[in-house]
């Protein structure tokens, strides 16, 4: 049976060397029916060497800087896959990641899923592996409290977007746009999980603290929204 096509969605703004590593990790997948879509979100870096090496292997788009949400939305509009796999331009997948996750989704019927992952400090080789084993099924309320899901581990069926054309990455959120999308799908679909760590999430500089602060800020805004309006998306939230 022919493999379902997977569209790999990669927004890019800076760190072209890391982008090469991310794209190479997608090309190195044992699962081969992939289209890799890179959207350059107005980066000022010279990407000529990247395009010389990878341009014929990927779909490449350029847009004036509008944020990663807009970049991902542009990629999805141009994707032709049965599944959309999210990958950040500074992270990498393990070679079996797509094959194992798609096999799980095809067998279980999950319309969106994630995998385990490692926080990774490449300068020292240090890795830590969060426990993601409880993040599956109805994850809507968990998303509002504590949710260990790394965006580059998520694969979503194209059917979810086609059945819900109003759900996109929220361009008004310059940070944590993944949360803005996930919370909408979590209201509609149970989430699957492959617990095995199959991606490395690059930790660099102060992004450990900044990730935590962004999550705190987003949760605070969300909880305030719930207090003010318990209709629509937040209907029934305690």
Secondary structure, DSSP 8 states (H G I E B T S, - for coil): -----EEEEEEESS-HHHHHHHHHHHHT-S---EEEEEEEES--S--HHHHHHHGGGSEEEEE-S--HHHHHHHHHHT---SEEEE--TT-EE-TTHHHHHHHHHHHH--SEEEEEEEEEETTTTEEE----TT--BS-HHHHTT-----GGG-EEEHHHHHH-TT----TT-SS-HHHHHHHHHHHHS-BEEEEEEEEEEE--TTHHHHHHHHHHHHHHHHHHHHHH--SGGGTT--
